[in-house]
Amino acid sequence: MIANILTNRIVNDIAGGTAQGVIIGLVALCLVLVWRATRVLNFAQGPMAMFVTYIGMTQMDHHANFWVAAAISVAVGFIFSALTEIVIVKPLYHKAEINPIVVMVGMFTLLEAVASAVWTNIPRYPTAPFSSINFQSEGNPTGLSPLSTFQIGAALAIMTLVAILFNYTSLGLKLRASALAPEVSKLLGIRVGRLLTLGWGIAGAVGAVAGVVISLNPGGLAPNMLDAMFILGFIAAAIGGLDSPLGALVSGIVIGVVMQLINDYWNSNYADMVAVVLLVVVLMLRPQGIFTKNSTRRV
């Protein structure tokens, strides 16, 4: 009975879609973290994650093991993102809202060009510490492998840590206050500038985790590996609500499962289109996103 369930076609599609969806959710989570911390949409999030993943994972060429290379990617991701906020984004906070968007789109193009020049466009395939061969149940493959299980576990762990940070710590409260009411926060003695930088750094570290996870997929590590995933992550963030880390992950999983079912039961050419349709429907019915509460103000 259990074997039949584990090898069922729909169950396998849900499992495979979940493994893909958590990656989409991680990318969406990066966007949500930057938005919650600074009220800026980082359109260069994908290339930034790709770039620091290259820096870390190419250390395996020098005999570093996977975990050391991954730790380097995360550390560099934090530092690189924080420096980006200090050097590039911070001078634009009091300018027109379009300015940070234009600058980050330019950075998107620049980072991909630099990565192509330094590491070429030929994909690299880091050695994964987990097998990509699906688990077997009475001789039949299931929808999960040790690698996809690791991907799901990593995403859930990151989501839990972020939820604890923003909802149950004074640091998370200060991060939210600095983004929503910077002037009031300054009057209360909060070092707003440092907290905004910290928010970008945290998003960069999460982005590095997403980049490392994606580099283990069949497409490998390439300069454009996060382009399509960034678009899907943006859709997931908008559907879940730009203020909701939980919404980012849940929406990512839903998109991943829906796309997997469409690939299997309908036509893979329509999968991306359905994701866009979901976005349009949600924005028409609930513009603030499914998981974001309506804000009210007492007067």
C-alpha positions, 0 to 999 in steps of 0.5 A, spaced: 500 500 500 505 504 502 509 502 496 503 504 491 502 511 494 510 513 494 510 511 486 504 514 484 504 518 478 501 524 482 505 523 488 511 523 484 509 530 481 508 533 487 514 531 490 518 533 484 514 539 484 516 541 491 523 540 490 523 545 484 518 549 488 523 550 494 528 553 490 523 558 487 521 560 494 528 561 496 529 566 491 523 569 492 525 569 500 531 573 498 527 579 494 522 579 500 528 580 505 531 586 501 524 589 501 522 588 508 529 591 510 529 597 505 523 597 501 527 596 495 526 591 489 533 588 488 532 586 480 540 584 481 538 578 486 539 572 481 546 575 478 549 576 485 547 569 488 550 566 481 556 570 482 558 569 489 556 561 488 561 561 482 566 564 487 565 559 493 564 553 488 570 554 484 574 553 490 572 545 489 577 546 483 582 547 488 581 541 492 576 544 497 570 540 499 563 541 498 561 544 505 567 549 505 565 551 498 558 552 500 560 556 506 565 560 502 559 562 498 554 564 503 560 568 507 561 572 500 554 573 499 553 576 505 559 581 504 558 582 497 550 584 498 552 588 504 557 592 500 552 593 494 547 596 499 553 601 502 556 603 496 551 603 490 544 603 494 544 607 500 546 614 496 539 612 492 535 612 498 532 619 498 532 619 490 526 617 485 524 610 486 526 608 479 533 610 481 535 603 485 531 599 480 535 602 474 541 601 477 540 594 479 538 592 472 544 595 470 548 591 475 544 584 473 547 585 466 554 587 469 555 581 473 553 576 468 558 579 463 563 579 468 562 572 470 562 570 462 568 573 461 571 570 468 568 563 468 566 562 461 559 560 459 560 553 459 556 550 465 560 547 471 558 541 475 560 541 482 560 534 486 554 534 490 554 530 497 548 527 495 545 522 490 540 525 485 538 518 484 531 517 486 529 513 492 526 506 490 520 503 493 519 495 492 524 496 485 520 502 483 522 510 483 519 515 487 519 522 486 524 524 491 532 523 491 537 524 497 539 531 493 532 533 492 530 531 500 536 536 502 534 541 497 527 541 501 530 541 508 535 547 506 529 551 504 525 549 510 531 550 515 532 557 512 525 559 512 524 557 519 530 561 521 528 567 517 521 567 521 524 566 528 529 572 526 523 577 524 517 575 529 521 573 535 527 577 536 528 584 537 533 585 531 528 582 527 523 588 530 528 593 529 529 591 522 522 592 520 522 598 524 528 601 520 524 599 513 517 602 515 519 608 519 526 610 519 526 617 522 522 614 528 527 609 529 532 614 529 529 618 534 528 611 538 536 610 538 536 605 532 542 605 528 538 605 521 543 605 516 547 599 519 540 595 520 539 596 513 546 594 511 544 588 515 538 586 511 541 586 505 547 582 507 542 577 510 538 576 503 545 575 500 547 570 504 540 566 503 541 568 495 548 564 496 544 558 499 539 558 493 545 559 488 549 553 491 542 549 491 541 550 484 548 549 482 547 542 483 541 541 479 542 538 472 543 545 468 549 546 473 553 552 474 552 557 469 552 565 468 545 565 466 543 559 471 538 564 475 535 568 470 529 564 469 529 562 477 529 569 478 523 571 474 519 565 477 521 567 484 519 574 483 512 571 481 512 567 487 514 573 492 508 578 489 503 572 489 505 571 497 506 578 498 512 582 499 512 582 506 511 575 507 517 570 508 512 564 509 508 567 503 514 567 499 516 559 500 509 557 500 507 560 493 514 558 490 512 551 492 505 551 489 508 554 483 513 548 482 508 543 483 503 546 478 508 547 473 510 540 474 503 537 473 502 541 467 509 538 464 506 531 466 499 532 464 499 537 459 504 541 455 511 543 458 510 549 453 504 552 458 508 551 464 511 558 465 505 561 462 500 558 467 505 562 473 504 568 469 496 567 469 497 565 477 500 572 478 495 576 474 489 573 478 492 574 485 494 581 483 487 582 481 483 579 487 488 581 492 494 586 490 498 586 496 499 578 496 495 572 499 499 572 505 500 580 507 495 583 511 491 589 509 495 595 513 490 600 517 492 606 520 488 609 526 486 617 526 
